[in-house]
Amino acid sequence: MVVLALGGLSASIATAWMSTEPLFGVLLAIPAFLAIGIGVGCAGTSLLVLLATRVTPRRRPAAATIVWVMMIVGFILTSAIGGRFLDPFTPLRLVQVTACVAALALLLSLVAVYGIESPQSSNAPDLAPSPEPMPATESKPTKPAFREALREVWGEPQARRFTIFVFISMLAYSAQDLILEPFAGLVFGLTPGQSTQLSGVQNSGVLVGMVLVACLGTGVGGPRFGSLRGWTITGCLLSACALAALALAGWVGPGWPLNPTVFALGFANGMFAVAAIGSMMGLASDGAPAREGVRMGLWGAAQAIAFGGGGFLGTVAVDCTRWLIGSPVTAYGIVFVAEAALFLLSVGLAPARVPHQAGEGLESAPGSRSPIVSAT
């Protein structure tokens, strides 16, 4: 979070600097935005590992839902409150508002994690007091090297398949992130303010989709209606349909109900995201013991790479297709259809069964030993 806060503040300074010294502003923006990506990836992955190791298996999907809902609420609040303080806009005000947001986020993070890994709050087996001193002839088993642990986790078919699922689905999820507002402006003639409000419509849909899965899919202590696989597949299918509708909207033109379509895309994305992260929480403990952190790190890395790559590839694909064809409508339509195809491909890769939900499937795969089963 420190890296993220410094990156955000540096990015605002770089943006303000571009108004007077474009070259130096761009040179500062490159490491600043890299720091933002590094900070988001490190903080987010570490948070997922904390969820996997500190929350009981049946409550992990609900906990993940709360985290994602709070993230979306943070987007909405920051945009609304920060946007108000930005007017009347000046480069100095931009830096001041960004500094306040970064400081507040860092302070909240420090409060949230304070004492969470202390021996008193830990329930890890290796931190429990031993009734007898360890004999001198025995020594505590050493942890394997990271490469060895990563190779071991990658050798698990379920973990490897889920890594591929996370990468492809998040690639589809993020590819429209940087092209939706330009699409609305170029094809539908929306002003910058109106296209920014369109992002609010999408985030509202994401929030509603997340809350729906939280209420119907995960409940408080476990699934109430349907399965995480079912919600994941439904979210992927609906996302593909919404993206196909966006592609069609470009050819229909201003008469198309753009706001409802964007809300539907956000709604489907929210369903998929929470169900997928719930599956991630459930699968973290399935396999070789004491490898939850490695699995979550692997999946978090796949998510981060796909999320960053998706936004970049989406913009490049639109620019290249538009340069070849000359029609922005066709260029955006092709990219939206490609994203829909990736979501359909993700359906076939969705985890067939998520252990530890609602008390079912507590037995590990043959040849493996789950720490949850041992504790039970």
C-alpha positions in Angstrom: 0.0 0.0 0.0 2.9 2.3 0.6 4.2 1.6 -3.0 0.6 2.2 -4.3 0.2 5.4 -2.4 3.5 6.8 -3.6 2.8 5.7 -7.2 -0.6 7.4 -7.1 0.8 10.6 -5.8 3.7 10.5 -8.3 1.2 9.9 -11.1 -0.8 13.0 -10.2 2.4 15.1 -10.1 3.3 13.7 -13.5 -0.1 14.6 -14.9 0.2 18.1 -13.5 3.7 18.4 -14.9 2.6 17.4 -18.4 0.8 20.8 -18.7 4.1 22.7 -18.6 6.8 20.1 -19.3 5.3 17.2 -21.3 8.5 15.2 -21.7 9.4 15.3 -18.0 5.8 14.6 -17.1 5.7 11.5 -19.3 9.1 10.3 -18.0 7.8 10.5 -14.4 4.5 8.9 -15.3 6.1 5.7 -16.5 7.6 4.6 -13.1 4.6 6.1 -11.3 2.1 3.9 -13.0 4.4 0.9 -12.8 4.4 1.5 -9.0 0.6 1.7 -9.0 0.5 -1.7 -10.7 3.1 -3.2 -8.4 1.4 -1.9 -5.3 -2.1 -3.1 -6.4 -0.7 -6.6 -7.2 1.3 -7.0 -4.0 -1.3 -5.7 -1.7 -4.2 -7.5 -3.4 -2.4 -10.9 -3.5 -1.3 -10.6 0.1 -4.9 -9.8 1.2 -6.1 -12.9 -0.6 -3.5 -15.0 1.2 -4.7 -13.5 4.5 -8.3 -14.4 3.6 -7.3 -18.0 2.7 -5.3 -18.6 5.9 -7.3 -16.6 8.5 -11.0 -17.3 7.5 -12.6 -20.7 8.0 -13.3 -22.5 4.7 -17.1 -22.2 4.8 -16.9 -18.5 5.3 -14.3 -17.7 2.6 -16.7 -17.0 -0.2 -18.7 -14.6 2.0 -15.5 -12.9 3.2 -14.3 -12.5 -0.4 -17.6 -11.1 -1.4 -17.4 -8.5 1.4 -13.9 -7.5 0.3 -14.9 -7.1 -3.4 -18.1 -5.2 -2.4 -16.0 -2.8 -0.3 -13.6 -2.4 -3.2 -16.4 -1.3 -5.6 -17.9 1.0 -2.9 -14.5 2.5 -2.6 -14.4 3.2 -6.3 -17.8 4.9 -6.1 -17.0 7.0 -3.1 -13.6 8.0 -4.2 -14.9 9.1 -7.7 -17.9 11.0 -6.2 -16.1 12.7 -3.3 -12.8 13.2 -5.1 -14.6 14.6 -8.1 -16.4 17.2 -6.1 -13.2 18.5 -4.5 -11.5 18.6 -7.9 -13.8 21.5 -9.0 -12.7 24.1 -9.9 -9.9 22.0 -11.5 -6.2 23.1 -11.3 -3.1 20.9 -11.5 -2.2 21.8 -7.9 -5.7 20.7 -6.7 -5.3 17.4 -8.5 -2.1 16.7 -6.5 -3.7 17.8 -3.2 -6.8 15.6 -3.6 -4.7 12.6 -4.7 -2.4 13.0 -1.7 -5.4 13.1 0.7 -6.9 10.0 -0.9 -3.6 8.1 -0.8 -3.0 9.1 2.8 -6.5 8.0 3.9 -6.2 4.7 2.1 -2.8 4.0 3.7 -4.1 4.9 7.1 -7.1 2.6 6.8 -4.9 -0.2 5.6 -2.6 0.2 8.7 -5.6 0.1 11.0 -7.0 -3.0 9.2 -3.9 -5.2 9.4 -2.7 -4.0 12.8 -2.1 -7.1 15.0 -3.6 -9.5 12.5 -0.5 -11.7 12.4 0.4 -11.5 16.1 0.8 -14.9 17.9 -2.2 -14.2 20.0 -4.5 -13.9 17.0 -2.9 -16.6 14.9 -4.4 -20.1 14.8 -1.6 -21.5 12.7 -0.5 -24.9 14.0 3.2 -23.9 14.1 2.4 -21.1 16.5 0.5 -23.2 19.0 2.4 -23.9 22.3 3.9 -27.3 22.5 3.1 -29.4 25.5 6.6 -30.9 25.6 9.9 -29.5 24.5 11.1 -30.9 21.2 13.8 -33.6 21.6 17.3 -32.5 20.7 17.6 -35.2 18.1 14.6 -33.8 16.2 14.5 -30.6 14.3 11.6 -28.6 12.9 11.1 -29.4 9.2 12.5 -26.7 6.9 10.4 -25.0 4.3 11.1 -26.0 0.7 12.6 -23.5 -1.7 10.0 -21.3 -3.5 10.8 -22.9 -6.9 10.2 -26.3 -5.5 6.9 -25.3 -3.8 5.7 -23.6 -7.0 6.6 -26.6 -9.1 4.7 -28.8 -6.6 1.6 -26.6 -6.8 1.8 -26.3 -10.6 1.9 -30.1 -10.8 -1.5 -30.3 -9.2 -4.0 -30.7 -12.1 -6.7 -28.7 -10.4 -4.5 -25.8 -9.4 -3.0 -25.6 -12.9 -6.4 -25.7 -14.6 -7.7 -23.0 -12.3 -4.7 -20.8 -13.0 -5.5 -21.0 -16.7 -9.2 -20.3 -16.0 -8.2 -17.2 -13.9 -5.9 -15.9 -16.6 -8.4 -16.3 -19.5 -11.4 -15.0 -17.7 -9.6 -12.0 -16.2 -8.2 -11.2 -19.7 -11.8 -11.1 -20.9 -12.9 -9.2 -17.8 -10.4 -6.4 -18.2 -10.0 -5.9 -21.9 -13.0 -3.5 -22.1 -11.8 -1.5 -19.1 -9.9 1.2 -21.1 -12.0 1.1 -24.3 -15.6 1.5 -23.0 -15.5 5.2 -22.4 -13.8 6.0 -25.8 -16.3 3.7 -27.5 -19.2 5.7 -25.9 -17.6 9.0 -27.0 -16.7 8.0 -30.6 -19.7 5.9 -31.5 -22.5 7.4 -29.4 -21.2 11.0 -29.1 -21.1 11.2 -25.3 -19.1 14.0 -23.7 -16.2 13.2 -21.3 -18.5 13.8 -18.4 -21.2 11.6 -19.7 -18.8 8.8 -20.5 -17.4 9.1 -17.0 -20.9 8.6 -15.6 -21.1 5.5 -17.7 -18.4 4.0 -15.6 -20.5 4.7 -12.6 -23.4 2.8 -14.2 -21.1 -0.1 -14.8 -19.7 -0.1 -11.2 -23.3 0.0 -9.9 -24.1 -3.1 -11.9 -21.0 -4.8 -10.5 -22.1 -4.0 -7.0 -25.6 -5.4 -7.5 -24.2 -8.6 -9.1 -21.8 -9.0 -6.1 -24.5 -8.5 -3.5 -26.8 -11.0 -5.4 -24.2 -13.7 -5.2 -23.5 -12.8 -1.6 -27.1 -13.2 -0.7 -28.1 -16.2 -2.8 -24.9 -17.9 -3.6 -22.7 -17.8 -0.5 -24.8 -16.6 2.4 -23.1 -16.1 5.7 -21.8 -19.6 6.4 -22.0 -21.4 3.1 -24.0 -21.7 -0.2 -27.7 -21.2 0.0 -28.8 -21.4 -3.6 -26.8 -23.0 -6.4 -23.1 -23.7 -6.5 -20.0 -21.5 -7.0 -19.4 -23.3 -10.3 -23.0 -22.5 -11.4 -22.7 -18.8 -10.5 -19.3 -18.6 -12.2 -20.6 -20.1 -15.4 -23.7 -17.9 -15.3 -21.6 -14.8 -14.9 -19.3 -15.8 -17.8 -22.3 -16.5 -20.1 -24.1 -13.3 -19.2 -20.9 -11.3 -19.6 -20.4 -12.8 -23.1 -24.0 -11.9 -24.0 -23.6 -8.3 -22.7 -20.4 -7.9 -24.7 -22.1 -9.2 -27.8 -24.9 -6.7 -27.2 -22.3 -3.9 -27.0 -20.8 -4.9 -30.3 -24.3 -4.8 -31.8 -25.0 -1.5 -30.2 -22.2 0.1 -32.2 -23.9 -0.8 -35.5 -27.3 0.2 -34.3 -26.1 3.6 -33.1 -27.5 6.2 -30.7 -30.9 4.5 -30.6 -29.5 1.6 -28.6 -30.1 1.6 -24.8 -26.5 2.0 -23.9 -26.8 2.6 -20.2 -28.9 -0.6 -19.5 -26.4 -2.6 -21.6 -23.4 -1.3 -19.6 -25.3 -2.0 -16.4 -25.9 -5.5 -17.5 -22.3 -6.0 -18.3 -21.3 -4.8 -14.8 -23.9 -7.0 -13.2 -22.6 -10.1 -15.0 -19.0 -9.2 -14.2 -19.9 -8.8 -10.6 -21.6 -12.2 -10.5 -18.6 -13.8 -12.2 -16.0 -12.0 -10.0 -17.4 -13.0 -6.7 -18.1 -16.6 -7.6 -14.6 -17.0 -9.1 -12.9 -15.5 -6.0 -15.1 -17.7 -3.8 -13.9 -20.7 -5.8 -10.4 -19.5 -5.3 -10.9 -19.3 -1.6 -12.3 -22.9 -1.5 -9.6 -24.3 -3.7 -6.7 -22.7 -1.8 -6.6 -25.5 0.8 -7.3 -28.4 -1.6 -4.1 -30.3 -2.3 -0.8 -30.6 -0.5 -0.8 -29.1 3.0 0.8 -25.7 3.8 0.6 -24.5 0.2 -2.3 -22.1 0.5 -0.1 -19.1 0.1 1.7 -20.5 -2.9 -1.6 -21.3 -4.6 -3.1 -17.9 -3.9 0.1 -16.2 -5.0 0.0 -18.2 -8.3 -3.6 -17.3 -8.9 -3.1 -13.7 -7.9 -0.2 -13.4 -10.3 -2.3 -14.9 -13.1 -5.0 -12.4 -12.3 -2.7 -9.4 -12.1 -0.9 -10.3 -15.4 -4.2 -10.8 -17.2 -5.8 -7.7 -15.8 -2.9 -5.5 -16.8 -2.4 -7.2 -20.1 -6.1 -7.1 -20.9 -6.4 -3.4 -20.6 -3.3 -2.9 -22.8 -4.3 -5.5 -25.4 -7.8 -4.1 -25.6 -6.6 -0.7 -26.5 -3.9 -2.0 -28.9 -6.4 -4.3 -30.6 -8.9 -1.4 -31.2 -6.2 0.9 -32.5 -4.7 -1.7 -34.9 -8.1 -2.9 -36.1 -9.3 0.6 -36.7 -6.1 1.4 -38.6 -6.6 -1.7 -40.8 -10.3 -1.3 -41.3 -10.9 2.5 -40.8 -14.2 2.1 -39.0 -14.3 2.6 -35.2 -17.6 0.8 -35.0 -16.2 -2.3 -36.6 -13.0 -2.1 -34.6 -14.8 -1.9 -31.2 -17.2 -4.6 -32.3 -14.5 -7.0 -33.2 -12.8 -6.5 -29.8 -16.0 -6.9 -27.9 -16.8 -10.1 -29.7 -13.3 -11.4 -29.0 -13.9 -10.7 -25.3 -17.2 -12.6 -25.4 -15.4 -15.6 -27.0 -12.8 -15.6 -24.1 -15.7 -15.7 -21.6 -17.2 -18.6 -23.4 -13.8 -20.4 -23.4 -13.7 -19.7 -19.6 -17.0 -21.6 -19.2 -15.2 -24.8 -20.2 -12.4 -24.2 -17.8 -14.5 -23.4 -14.7 -13.7 -25.5 -11.7 -15.8 -28.6 -11.8 -16.1 -28.9 -8.0 -15.1 -26.5 -5.2 -14.2 -28.3 -2.0 -15.1 -27.1 1.5 -18.3 -25.4 0.7 -21.3 -26.0 2.8 -19.4 -28.9 4.5 -19.3 -31.0 1.4 -16.3 -32.6 -0.3 -14.0 -32.4 2.7 -12.0 -35.3 1.5 -9.0 -34.3 -0.5 -8.0 -35.7 -3.8 -6.3 -39.1 -3.8 -2.8 -38.9 -2.6 -3.1 -35.6 -0.9 -3.7 -34.6 2.6 -5.7 -31.5 3.5 -4.9 -29.6 6.7 -8.6 -28.8 7.1 -9.4 -32.5 7.1 -6.7 -33.2 9.7 -8.0 -30.4 11.9 -11.5 -31.8 11.7 
